[in-house]
Amino acid sequence: MVKIGVFSDTHIGRAVPNVVAEQRRKAFRHAFKQAIDVFVRERVEYVVHGGDVFERRSMTPSDTKFVKEELQRLVDGLDGKVRILVVRGNHDGTSENSALDYIEHPLADYLKVLGDGTLKGEVDAYDDGRVTVVGFGYHPYAAKRIERVKEKIRRCFEDSSAENKIFVVHAFIEGHQDIPPGVPEYQVISRSVVEDLGANLVVAGHHHTHAKPKTVKGVTVLTPGATESVDLSDDSIHGVTILNVEDGRIDYEFKELTPLYKVRNVVIDSSGTIRDPEWYVERAVTSMREFGEELKTRGVKGLARIALKGSVEGDKFDLQEKLEIELRRLREEYPLLLQAILDNDLQETGVTISVTETTTKSEFLSQVFKPLGDEGREAALNLVEEVEFTLEEKASTRTGLLKDADRRRFVERWLKILGEGT
């Protein structure tokens, strides 16, 4: 029997939203520590990480130190009898400039980063006779790239004598996950391709919601999900997975992690009806009061997101100001309620908004960058993602802009892309 611990999307260093940045950083570290505790307690022999170890490539030195120390704690706790296998996620940087380079070490033979070689046609595999693990790191054109290398991956599994053949990928998989709205087809890997690679287990990071394994045609696909709520709009449970594999049978157990801060997502929607401001205020206050009572009863701290949707009679920003005053009062009454963040998506009556949306943002940008060629377009799309992440992390809360030093490095990279693309 082989015992495998699986987790993914740990996003160490994530500090979004900015108003609760420090709490968010602590929450992701807390979840990572708990995951390591579970793996040690369960005495796993292998640990598989599905990508996005870090929140961004330019992580802080303390983030790197934290992850290395926790992985060493895992190894020490299992008397060195564990192998850790990781693929690069989109938040971990690019294959040329990966955050995972900072946690790899030639003397740390317990850790192997897989997948970037596979993207280039040189299959990255770990094979010790008991398991064969092939990695496939993040690529913005995952569907196209896996078509190029699927035959080599299949041959790698066919040539292996190991009973357990595992494919680890950081991408969405058709038919096995609920694909978020707006994700273009070229970022979704076909189910038929995955089922024909020769693996008997597929671990798919990138999707933040845990899903029970699905087995089709002898191939089990597992979506581990994130270890912590990546966005406050997600208040589902998170955890790690323990797999016991023997004679082709995979026994699965999900281990829920206890979050450092309870997250509550509240959506207040008028559902097509025009409501006065007090209707929204009353419902938001009632929801937060209930949440405050729950936190007090359980003795835990909490973060909340309140999404206002639908139509309001009057000025939506006046409504927001009134509601923020009420929420400040509630936080004084319930000190365990650390923050309640408003997401005001209301439409004011008398204001007509006409938007024609024919393409998603990703599709639009892909067309804009098409003249740069395949490599230039890929670099430009990666740059856009990095700019968005950096804005979330470092943008001024007053102006929404980056400092000159942060902007300058993006400008230099953009000029380089334009130069290479012309």
C-alpha positions, 0 to 999 in steps of 0.5 A: 500500500502507498499512502499519499498526502495531497494539497494545493493552492496554498498561496503563501504570502497572499494579502488580499484584500489590502485592509486585512492584509496581515490577517490574510497572510497569517491565515494562509500560513496557519493553513499550511502548518495544519496541512503539514501536521496532518501529513505527519500525523497520517505518516504519509510516504509521498506529498503531492502539491498541485501548484501555487505554493506562493501567492506571487513570484516576488515573494518575501524572504520570510515567505520562502523561509517559512515554506522551507522550514515547514517542509523540513518539519514535514521531513523531520516528522517522518524521519526522512521517509517522505518525498515531496513532489510539486508543480508550478502554478500560475502564481509561482511565476514562469518556467524561466523565473519560478518562485519554486527555485527558492525552495529547491536545493540540490542537497534536499533530495526529498523535494522535486519540482516537476512540470516545466520540462514537460511543457518544453517536451522533455517529460519531468518525471519522478519514478522510484519503482513504486510510483511514477509522477509526471508533472505539467506546470501552469501554461496559459495555453494548457490545452494546446501545449498538452496536445504537443506532449501527450504522446511523450507523457503516455510513453513515460507511463508505459515505460514505467513498471510502477503500479501507481502512475500519477499525473499532476497538473495546474489547470482546469479539466473539462468535465471534472470541475466547475469551470469559472465563468469567462475562462477561455477554452485554451486554458481548459484541458480536455477530459479525453486527453487526460483520461488517455495519458496512461495515468491511473490518478490525476491531481489537478490544482488551480481550482480552489474548491475541493471536489471528491475524486471522479473515476472514469475509464479507470482514471481517478481525477482529484481536485484538492482545492485550496487550503484557505479561502483565496477570496472572501467570496468563498466561505466553503470548507478547505483541507487536504486529502489522504489517499491510500492506494493498493492494487489499483484501488484508491481510498480517499479521505478529506481532512478539513482544516480549521481556519484561523479566521472564520470567513462569511460571504453574504450576498444581498440581492434585490433580484430585479426589484428596486429597493430603498437603501434601508432595505439593504442596510437592514439585511446587511446589519442583521446578517453581520449581527448573526455572524457576530453572535456566532463568532462570540459563541465559538470564540473565534475571529472572523472576516466578512464580505458583503456583496450588494447586488440589484437596484437601489433607489437613490445614490448607492454611495450614500447607501455605502456610507451609511452601511459602513457607519453601521458596520463600524458600530457592529465591530465595536459591539463584536470585537471578534468581527475584525472586518466587514468588506463591502462589494457595492455592485448596485445599479442606481435607478434612473441610471442606464448602463449599456454594455455589449460584451462579446468576448471575455477579458482573456480572449480580448487580450489574446487578440490584442497581443496576437501580432506579437507571435505565440511566444510574445503573446504568452509573455504579455499575458503572463505580464498582465497577470503579474501586474494584476497580482501586484496591484492587489498586493502593493497598490496605494489604498488612496490612489490605486496606483503602484510606486514608481519602482514597482511600475518601472520593472513592468515598463521595462519588461513590456518594452522588452516584449514589444522589442521581441515581438517586432 
